[in-house]
């Protein structure tokens, strides 16, 4: 590889700009350090960087050149605790910094923070915890020895929260059991629980994170061996899935465990769900203390959930719902229930339900059980359950909309069709509908068949072929190879669409890699992606997965999400041999592009016309990151740089002039918006969503967002629609 010469270093120093107004001033590290030092001398710290124009400019240039402000302060000899109280997120890539922050939390609260507390309260991104191996590995690495977090009432130190909760349930139900019993005397494998009544083993399967990683493969291999031993011994086994139980509220978890261990617990067994809370977890009183700061004096109701989420306390709401079922039940403990949210059962009737459905249908999320609970009282769902059920009243509401002459959405038609045919959407897994609900849905469907628009849609749904699992597997194994291992490649050759696979497995919504894993093709997919990524790197391209995905025909970032970037790079780099170009080859490539254009190339011209990528130049010049400006400084003279700047200005003026000639007038945009919203409301009784607006409007929503420089919701508000 060609090394950076002494002459090139001298040339770089001699042409380094000395004033911020000069071109390429900020591309030099020395200048960035000088400006940061000058700012600290003026303001005393970096806490005001984003509060002043000069500071914002410095911060922006540090970000542009991937230069850590913390590293710069250390290089300048400053004490971070004195000059920077607020750290950048990348600061926590350093383990010592991460450890110090978490230890300060342990000192203050007397316990290790939860995953959500690390993200929401300590402002540490989850990826920095994952970089240390996850929260459990981080606990061990920091040396947090307080095992009382998961100690059950028998004094046993459990390995996880779910193990602790199952143990608490069994202890207080009076079930006799033993822990970590050997499955077979000649094997080292142990179970999680062993029920003495009939010798049943209980296994809590876990670790579903980072599927495809070495740790996950080792866990799956160990799990399969244990299952094989159980099968060979014909042993009685109860299997539980950690990731499913972790999503349950304490009430639902208790009900589930009562069903699973029905043969072992007393009849009408009662259990204090507070025993599910681990020893050092945040208490209800501590949660209430944090919530009270957002309540005014004399308030007799809790603050809105949206307010708590906006200030970074949404994780507390999730803890409340897990423990108490819903937000309002928690408020009852402190006599802080909003009277507008809780109404008496006797005040609920047909009109109240239909009014609630009408209002919810105009919201972004539509009609949901959570929307009913939070906006129209928890008693609303109880009333629906006592009077035929939620889905029966949804059908009655649909019939009412048809009587009003309001057209139903396609998704609602599909819902009605699925109820009548006992087919289910992903959200209705293993749901059974009452006979009255099915009868009501059939009545509505018969009425819809007389409408030409609905009749076409219903006919299309009837003709949809429900593939069997055998057909899906046979088709996948026949076509999934090479580029067809990716969703884009598979869609080109397979007669069965990709969506048929993701929609078939109703217990979850699997990613593409999970489908490949199910049919034993995950290793082939990994090998294909690794090969393509290796070729991409060998061409001197940047290591970015996002950039790789944009250039590749079949692979994108989403396809590669089942492994972190570091693993992909390690896989590709193990045998990748990057070509090292000589100085003459680098100079010849750049000069060839310059001679072809008659001037210095822009970055896009360099990438499209050159035979050598940017990365070899970065290595040759010893740059910290991809810095095209530094490459231009090395190869161009002052006159050539001025000529390139003039070309860019002229190109910008030409582009702006073209945009002005084709620009839509403000009056035309206003007229189109009001006409579209008014026409849609007349036909459907509600305002269009962004997607519907794009389908029926002359100009799509991006025209409005670009004109007003704001979000779609803000555009709608500007025009007076809510």
Buried (B, 14 or more C-beta within 10 A) or exposed (E): EBEBEEEBEEEBEEBBBEEBEEBBBBBBEEBBBBBBBEBBEEBEBBEBBEEBEBBEBBBEBBEEBEBBBBEBBEEEEBEBEEBBEEBEEBBBBBBEBBBEBBBEBBEEBEBBBBEBBBBBBBEBBEEBBBBBEBBEEBBEEBEBEEEEBBBBEEEBEBEBBBBBBBBBBBBBBEBEBEBEBEBEEEEEEEBBBBBEEEEBBBBBBBBEEBBBBEEBEEBBEEBEEBBEBBEEEEBEBBEBBBEBBBEBBBBEBBEBBBEBBEEBBEEEBEBEBEBBBBEBBBEBEEBBEBBEEBBEEEEEBBBBBEEBBEEEBBBBBEBBBBBBBBBBBBBEEEEBBBEEBBBEEEEBEEEBBBEBBBEBBEEEEBBEEEBBBBBBBBBBBEBBEEEBBBBBBBBBBBBBBBEEEBBBBEEBBBBBBBBBBEEBBEEBEEEEBEEEBBEBBBBBBEBBEEBEEBEEBBEEBEEEEEBEEEBBBEBBEEBBBEBBBBBBBBBEEBEBEBEBBBBBBBEEEBBBBBBBBBBEBBEBBBEBBBEBBBEBBBBBBBBEBEEBBEEBEBBBBEBBEBBBBEBBBEBBBEEBEBEEBEBEBBBEBBEBBBEEBEBBBBEEBBEEBBEBBBBBBBBBBEBEEBBBBBBBBBBBEEEBBEBBEEBEEEEEEEEEEEEEEEEEEEEEBEEBBEEBBEEBBEEBBBBBBBEBBBEEBEBEBEBBBEBBEEEBEEBBEEEEBE
